[in-house]
């Protein structure tokens, strides 16, 4: 019957259109998911570095605020070594932070 053929062609046309739209949306979502995964990894790395520095700064604040001047003077060379050793990680944290903004 001619009516059934026409209806079948309309349904087929709508199905093709739907499939095309679904495929396009799926590709966009997949692309965005990859971008969000990458961003999430960068945020996790930044957070880890920032937490590490925060703990280190708390230790330094404790030493600096100590009333014992001799203890502070004795630990000063080690603090300087730690600071220098942490410089690359600090730079990495800064770069990650700038990239995230």
C-alpha positions as CSV (number, residue, x, y, z in Angstrom):
1,X,0.0,0.0,0.0
2,X,1.3,3.4,-1.0
3,X,0.3,5.0,2.4
4,X,2.4,2.4,4.3
5,X,5.4,3.1,2.0
6,X,5.1,6.8,2.6
7,X,4.9,6.3,6.4
8,X,7.8,3.9,6.3
9,X,10.0,6.5,4.5
10,X,9.0,9.2,7.0
11,X,9.9,7.0,9.9
12,X,13.1,5.9,8.3
13,X,14.0,9.6,7.6
14,X,13.3,10.6,11.2
15,X,15.3,7.6,12.4
16,X,18.3,8.6,10.3
17,X,18.0,12.2,11.6
18,X,17.8,11.0,15.2
19,X,20.8,8.7,14.7
20,X,22.8,11.5,13.2
21,X,21.9,13.9,16.1
22,X,22.7,11.2,18.6
23,X,26.1,10.4,17.1
24,X,27.0,14.1,17.0
25,X,25.9,14.6,20.7
26,X,27.8,11.4,21.7
27,X,31.0,12.7,20.0
28,X,30.7,16.1,21.7
29,X,30.1,14.5,25.1
30,X,33.0,12.1,24.7
31,X,35.3,15.0,23.8
32,X,34.1,17.0,26.8
33,X,34.5,14.1,29.1
34,X,38.1,13.7,28.1
35,X,38.7,17.4,28.7
36,X,37.1,17.2,32.1
37,X,39.1,14.1,33.0
38,X,42.3,16.0,32.1
39,X,41.2,19.0,34.1
40,X,40.3,16.9,37.0
41,X,43.8,15.3,37.0
42,X,45.4,18.8,36.9
43,X,43.2,19.9,39.8
44,X,44.2,16.8,41.8
45,X,47.9,17.4,41.1
46,X,47.6,21.0,42.1
47,X,45.7,20.2,45.2
48,X,48.3,17.6,46.2
49,X,51.2,20.0,45.7
50,X,49.4,22.8,47.5
51,X,48.6,20.6,50.5
52,X,52.2,19.5,50.7
53,X,53.4,23.1,50.7
54,X,50.8,24.0,53.3
55,X,52.0,21.3,55.6
56,X,55.6,22.5,55.1
57,X,54.7,26.1,55.7
58,X,53.0,25.1,59.0
59,X,56.2,23.5,60.1
60,X,58.2,26.6,59.2
61,X,55.7,28.8,61.0
62,X,56.1,26.7,64.1
63,X,59.9,27.0,64.0
64,X,59.8,30.7,63.3
65,X,57.3,31.4,66.1
66,X,59.4,29.4,68.6
67,X,60.7,31.6,71.4
68,X,64.0,29.7,71.3
69,X,66.3,31.8,69.1
70,X,69.1,29.3,69.2
71,X,66.9,26.5,68.0
72,X,65.7,28.8,65.2
73,X,69.3,29.7,64.2
74,X,70.2,26.0,64.2
75,X,67.4,25.0,61.9
76,X,67.8,27.9,59.5
77,X,70.3,26.1,57.2
78,X,68.0,23.1,56.9
79,X,65.0,25.4,56.2
80,X,67.0,27.0,53.4
81,X,67.9,23.6,51.9
82,X,64.2,22.5,52.1
83,X,63.2,25.7,50.4
84,X,65.7,25.2,47.6
85,X,64.7,21.5,47.2
86,X,61.0,22.5,46.9
87,X,61.6,25.2,44.4
88,X,60.9,23.1,41.3
89,X,57.7,21.6,42.8
90,X,56.6,25.1,43.8
91,X,57.2,26.4,40.3
92,X,55.2,23.4,39.0
93,X,52.3,24.2,41.4
94,X,52.4,27.9,40.2
95,X,52.3,26.9,36.6
96,X,49.4,24.4,37.2
97,X,47.5,27.1,39.1
98,X,47.9,29.6,36.3
99,X,46.9,27.0,33.7
100,X,43.7,26.2,35.7
101,X,42.7,29.8,35.9
